Amino acid sequence: FQGAAFQVHLGVEADFRAALKAHPGFEVEGLAELAGVLAAHGYPVTWSDEVPGQERFHTSDPFGNRLEFLRRH
């Protein structure tokens, strides 16, 4: 996947198991709007305030991979 300012490279392994702790994080604009869209489509959204100066949430993709989306203040 590629956008104006990013690239995401994906691969497949035969014995793959989704990680429960390790995960990619994406800094985005429109964080609350993204959370709303994901929740409206049935994806779990869990907000976290444990990192000062960041607004962020976690979700999972359809394969169980944990994803983090954040916005810095």
C-alpha positions as CSV (number, residue, x, y, z in Angstrom):
1,F,0.0,0.0,0.0
2,Q,1.3,3.5,-0.8
3,G,0.0,7.0,-0.2
4,A,1.5,10.5,-0.7
5,A,3.7,10.3,2.5
6,F,3.8,6.6,3.4
7,Q,4.3,3.0,2.3
8,V,3.2,-0.2,4.1
9,H,4.8,-3.5,3.1
10,L,3.0,-6.7,4.0
11,G,4.2,-10.3,3.9
12,V,2.8,-13.8,4.6
13,E,4.4,-16.6,6.6
14,A,3.0,-20.2,6.6
15,D,3.1,-20.6,10.4
16,F,1.9,-17.0,11.1
17,R,0.2,-16.2,14.5
18,A,-1.0,-12.7,15.2
19,A,1.1,-10.9,17.9
20,L,-0.8,-9.9,21.0
21,K,1.6,-7.1,22.2
22,A,3.8,-6.1,19.3
23,H,2.0,-4.0,16.7
24,P,2.4,-1.1,14.2
25,G,1.4,2.4,15.2
26,F,0.2,5.0,12.7
27,E,0.1,8.7,13.4
28,V,-3.0,10.1,11.7
29,E,-5.1,13.3,11.4
30,G,-8.8,12.9,12.1
31,L,-8.2,10.3,14.9
32,A,-11.7,10.6,16.4
33,E,-13.3,10.3,12.9
34,L,-11.3,7.2,12.1
35,A,-12.3,5.6,15.4
36,G,-16.0,6.3,14.5
37,V,-15.7,4.8,11.1
38,L,-14.0,1.7,12.4
39,A,-16.5,1.2,15.2
40,A,-19.4,1.8,12.8
41,H,-18.0,-1.1,10.7
42,G,-17.8,-3.5,13.7
43,Y,-14.1,-3.1,14.6
44,P,-13.3,-2.8,18.3
45,V,-11.9,0.6,19.4
46,T,-10.1,0.8,22.7
47,W,-8.9,4.3,23.7
48,S,-5.7,4.6,25.8
49,D,-4.4,7.6,27.8
50,E,-1.2,6.0,29.2
51,V,1.2,8.1,27.1
52,P,1.1,11.8,28.0
53,G,0.8,14.2,25.0
54,Q,-0.8,11.5,22.8
55,E,-4.4,10.7,22.0
56,R,-4.6,7.1,20.7
57,F,-6.6,3.9,20.3
58,H,-6.0,0.3,19.5
59,T,-8.1,-1.9,17.2
60,S,-7.6,-5.3,15.4
61,D,-7.7,-6.0,11.7
62,P,-9.9,-8.9,10.4
63,F,-7.0,-11.3,11.0
64,G,-6.5,-10.4,14.6
65,N,-3.5,-8.2,14.2
66,R,-3.4,-5.4,16.8
67,L,-3.1,-1.9,15.3
68,E,-2.5,1.5,17.0
69,F,-3.6,4.9,15.7
70,L,-2.4,8.1,17.4
71,R,-2.4,11.9,17.3
72,R,0.3,13.9,19.2
73,H,-0.7,17.1,21.0
